[in-house]
Amino acid sequence: MCIIMHTNTVRFNIKTTAEYDNWFKILSNKNKAEVEKRLLKICIEGHFGKEPNKYKRLGGGLEELKFHDQSAMRIYLAKTGVNEITLLLGGFKNGQQKDIKKARSHLS
């Protein structure tokens, strides 16, 4: 959940699944910082990133955040409310097709 103490302007609250939380725990501190920075920008500014390079709508309510660093991380999410998103799971480019299929199962 995104909690900003110094401002009343929060564009999105963020929820996570246990599967996402488990993925996040195994990331390096550097990757965790990159993810948190990106999520904070979404919370405050409502900006997911430029399409299709950093953010992509995959259809059926599933969306993908892309990180173009050495790790090639991906985060799969869904907008679950007017001002709410749920992070379904995370992964890496090399497992992208499997991860997309798994993320879609969360939407059923």
DAJO-V385916 format. One record per residue. N is the residue number from 0. SS is DSSP state (h for helix, s for strand, l for the rest). Layout:
N&SS ; N&SS
This chain:
0&l ; 1&l ; 2&l ; 3&l ; 4&l ; 5&l ; 6&l ; 7&l ; 8&l ; 9&l ; 10&l ; 11&l ; 12&s ; 13&s ; 14&s ; 15&s ; 16&l ; 17&h ; 18&h ; 19&h ; 20&h ; 21&h ; 22&h ; 23&h ; 24&h ; 25&l ; 26&l ; 27&l ; 28&h ; 29&h ; 30&h ; 31&h ; 32&h ; 33&h ; 34&h ; 35&h ; 36&h ; 37&h ; 38&h ; 39&h ; 40&h ; 41&h ; 42&h ; 43&h ; 44&h ; 45&l ; 46&l ; 47&l ; 48&l ; 49&l ; 50&s ; 51&l ; 52&l ; 53&l ; 54&s ; 55&s ; 56&s ; 57&s ; 58&s ; 59&l ; 60&l ; 61&s ; 62&s ; 63&s ; 64&s ; 65&s ; 66&l ; 67&l ; 68&l ; 69&l ; 70&l ; 71&l ; 72&s ; 73&s ; 74&s ; 75&s ; 76&s ; 77&s ; 78&s ; 79&s ; 80&s ; 81&l ; 82&l ; 83&s ; 84&s ; 85&s ; 86&s ; 87&s ; 88&s ; 89&s ; 90&s ; 91&s ; 92&h ; 93&h ; 94&h ; 95&h ; 96&h ; 97&h ; 98&h ; 99&h ; 100&h ; 101&h ; 102&h ; 103&h ; 104&h ; 105&h ; 106&h ; 107&l
